[in-house]
Amino acid sequence: MKAQVSFDELGHEAIERAAAGGNELKDVLALAFAFEGAFDGFDLTLNAADAGQGSFLVLGGMGQGVCAVLSIQIIYSPILYVQTEEAMLETKRRVIGQMIVCQGCCCGATQKDRPAVPTDWLKEEWRRRGLLKRFQLTVSGCVGPCDLPNVVVVHSEAGSQWLGNITQFDQYRSLMEWAVRSVAAGQLLELPREFSDHRMEPWR
């Protein structure tokens, strides 16, 4: 919670003092700085118009019959700022994970002598087995890195798992069967051991 407090030294207020009244004026200034120090840690603003009405402190001293007066305006904002976490959007379709199958410039590019990606078969099996509502399947354009086609990315609340060189149909079948087991368990299970040598990390 923050409050905005500012000190505005009024330049339009007249200040009169006799030569002998210098000590009193110094005392007043010292007191003003003491007030300022008491509010250390607050956000300061010099925009009196935004701060609203404040309270006034008038201090005076006597020196040889002449009154030395310093007028200080303490301006405070009546608005209290409460810092809260930003609200997140809610979706009705909460899933345990998402599998992104790359079919871009290199992945599945059979015209470049790259292994095929069985996207039609995957989509049909995902629908037939009723996986879509719990485990999202996405066929994507290039996700990179292009030197390790074919690429599959698995997203979940725990993070992302990147797989490269998925070149055999049986590997896609294994991923589909793993997705079936995960949906039945209600959580993302550990990937089959056969993919241990296909893990990669694309970030520096």
N, C-alpha and C positions, 0 to 999 in steps of 0.2 A: 504494500500500500504506500503511495507516495502523496505528499502534499507539496504544492509549489509556494515558495515563500521568496519574496524579493525585497530588497532595500532600494529605495529611490531617494536620492538626495536632491531635494527640491532646489533648483537653481534660481527660481523666481522669488523665493522668500528672502527678504532683506535680513542681513546679519550685521549688526552694529556692535562694536566693542571699543572700549577705550584701551589705551596702551597698557594700562595696568591690569586690564581684564584678560590678558592673553592666557594666563594660567587656567582661568575658568573655562575658556573655549577649548583648550587642550583636554581638560577633564571631560568635557562634553563629547568631544571626538573619541576619546578613549572609551567612553561608555557606549557610544554608537558601535564601535568595532566589537565591543564585548557582546552586544546584542547579536551582531552578525555571526560571531563565533559560536554562539549558542545554537544557531540554526545550521551549523555545518552538517552536511549529509543530505540536505534537501536540494531539490532542483531549483535553481534560481532563474527568474525571468525579470527583464526590465520593461516588459510591456504592461504598463499599468492598466490599459484599457481592457486587457484580457483578464486581469486579476480581479477586477471588481472593486468594491468599496473596501477600504482598510481602516486601520486605527491610526491615530496620530499621537506622536509623542513630542511634547514641547518641553525643552529643558532650558533653564535660565540661570544666570549668575549675576552677581552685583560687583561692580568695580568702580569706585569713585562716583557712585550715584548713577552710573550708566549701565543699563541692562544689556547684557550680551545674550542673545537668544539664537539657538540653532533649532530649526524646525526639521524634523525627520519624519518621513512617512513610511510606515511599515505596511507593505501591501501583501496580502495573503489571498490565496484562491480558496473559495469555499468548496471547490470541487475536489473530492477525494478520488484518486485514480487507483483502481483495483486491478492488479495484473492477474489474469487468468489464462489457463491454457486454451489454445484455439480449439473450437469444437470441430470434430471430425464428421464427415459425411457418413451416413449409415446406409448399408446396402442390405437388401433382403436376400441376396444370393451370396451367402458366406460359404466358402469352399475350403477344403483342407490343403489344396495346392493347385498349381497350374503348370502344365507341361507345354513348353513352346518348342515346336519343331521347325527348324529353319529350312526354308526352300527358297533360297535367294540366288545370288549371282554364281555361287559355287556349289552350295549344298543342293544335291539332287539334279545338278546340271549334267544330264547324261550326254548332251551335245558336246560337252568338254571332257568326255570320258570319265566323269565322276559318277559314283554309285547313286542309284535312285533312292528317293525317299517315298515310302508307300503311304502318301498322305490320304488317298481315297480309302484305302483299307483301314487306316487308323481312325478316320472320322466315322466310318461305318461301324467299326467295333465299339467305339466310344458311345455311339447312339444305341446300338443294339444291347449293350450291357448296362445302359442307364447310368453312365458315369458323369455325364456333363453337369448335373446339378451339384455334384460334390467334388469333382475333380475336373478343372477346366482344361480343355485341349485347344491350343492355338497354333495354327499353321501360319508362319510368319515369313516375311521377306528376310533379307540378310540381317543377321544379328552379330556376325563376326564371331571369332576370328576366321578369316577365309582360308587360312593355311591348314586347318584341321577339320575339313568337312567329313562327314555331316555333323552338324552341331545340334544338340538338344539342351535346353535350359529348363530346370525345374525350380519354380518359385514356391515358397511357403512362408509362413510367419517366422520361421527360423532362419530364413535367408535364401540364397540362391546356390544351386549346384549346376555347374557347367560340365557338359560332356562333349567330347570331340571324337572324330573318327568312328562314328556310328555308321558302319557301312553294310552290315548284314541284316537281312530281313528278320532273322531270328532275334536280333537285338531289339528291334522294334516290338516284336511279339513279347519278349521278356519285359519290356517297359510297360506294355499294355496289361499284362498279367499282374505286374507289381502294382499298377494303379487299381486294379480290381481288388487286390488284397488290402490295399490301403483304405479304400472306401468302405470295405467290410469291417475294418478295424476302427474306422472313425478317426483315423489320424494317418499322417504320412509316415510310412514305414521306411526303414533304412533301405537304400538302393541295393539290389543284388550285387554280390561280390564280383560278378563278371565285369562290372563297370568300374572297378577300382582303378584299372589301368587307363581308363578313358576320362578321368577327372582332370580338369584344368582350371586355371585361374587367369582370366583375361585382364585383370587390373594390375597396374603397377603398384 
